[in-house]
Every structure is written in C-alpha cells, then in structure tokens.
Amino acid sequence: MNKLIVSIIVLLLILLALGLGYRFFNDDLNKIEEIKEDIPVIEEIIEPTIEPEPTVEPEKTINTDMFYDLDSILILVNKKHDLPSDYEPSDLVKPNVKSNKSGLSLRQEAALAIEEMFNKALEDDITLVLGSSYRSYSYQSKLYNNYVAKDGEEKANKYSAKPGQSEHQTGLAADISDASGANYLKQSFKDTPEGIWLKDNAHNFGFILRYPEGKEEITGYMFEPWHFRYVGIEEATKIYNSNLTFEEYYNILD
Ligand SMILES: [Zn+2]
C-alpha cells in the first residue's frame, strides 16, 4: 500500500508542478501582451511628395524710380509725365557732329554716343546731320505756341509737345536729318538711306526710335522716323529686339 500512496503523491506533485508551470507561463504571456500595449503605435511615415516649383515668368526686377528720376537716362517724359519748368540737365555738352544749326547740346553720355553713331554711319557712306537736341522749357513754349497759332491746338498736339512734355528737355533726344535736309522732320525720312540706317543701327549706340509707326495710341505722337532717344546701349538693344515702345517695354503706360 505504501507504494500506491507514494505513487499518488508523486502524481499529485507532477500535476501540481504542471499547474504551476501553466500559471507562470500564462503570466509571462500576459506580461508580453502588456508590453506590446505599451509600445507606442508608430504611424506609417508618409514621405511628402516634392512637387516641382511651378514655372512662373520672372517679374521684371526693374526699380521704377529710374523712370521718374530727373538725372536718370531712363527718365520717362510723355503727355502724362511732365518735367518741371525749371529743369535743365547739369551735364549738357556740344557734340562734335555735323549739324544744321549751331549751339546744339546733349547730355554728356548721349553726346559721346551720337558722335560714335555719326562716325560709324560715315564709314557706311551715310551722312547724318543733327537738327535738334536739347530744348529748354521756355524754348519749347515758344515752339508750341507758334504751332498752335499756325495749326490750332488739336493738330499741334499731334506733332508738338507741350512745354514740360518734350523729351528734348531731357537732353537725351535728337532729331536727325538726311544730308540734303530735304526729308528733315518729314515722314519720308524713313525711306531715305539715312532713315533706314538709323532704324537698323541706332540701338547699337544706345538710341531708340521713340515714336514708331503704328504706336501713336501708346506714345501719344505720330510716327517720327527722325526722333531718337538715348537710353544706353543695353536698354536700347532690348527695346529694339522687343519691337515695343519705351512705355510698353517697361510696362509704364500710366
Ligand atoms: Zn524730336
């Protein structure tokens, strides 16, 4: 009987051991579950899609002050933008070029440029003649009043600037004649060798044809194939290549 009792005790011990083992095992499982719950949920990291920058035409980064600064070679003068009656450029000089009257002057930079232009034209057998350059406010007043007396105000306004509204007061504008003078201040100048040469070459010396054909509504003036405005070679070349007027190119229409 002793053997039977020992066997039962051993069996009970085995069962007890199995039971305890199961319990410990279960506790471990619970602990693992708890640990799992403590692990922060790492959300899926979505890499942001990098969109390419949209292509935008760069804004012209021109400082518009230069159109309203009296000393700037890009000064804007037209029927909406007047010069003060007492404005006279401080650096007027007489260019050493052929002219049809004495005492003509331009701002220094424009004077040097027109000398170079006239000399280069001569190399191409083109003789240019300077007809008008700087005009004071008071001289423009006399001219304008004479034109009004002769043709009436409406007609005069189409071809003559009111005092303060003439580019000639800037010392940066030149009216240029053919050698004979037969086409001076006439639309026929555009078909002369001189007019054609100027149209094609003036920008290389910093001058633009300021009042082009077909742009009367924008410039406020009729086509003047003889009137050239100095703006510097770089700007003149850009304006020439754009086929736009000064006002259109810089978007300064108001
Ligand atoms: Zn002119």
Boltz pocket constraint, residues with backbone or C-beta under 6 A from the ligand:
constraints:
  - pocket:
      binder: B
      contacts: [[A, 132], [A, 168], [A, 173], [A, 174], [A, 175], [A, 226], [A, 227], [A, 228]]
      max_distance: 6.0
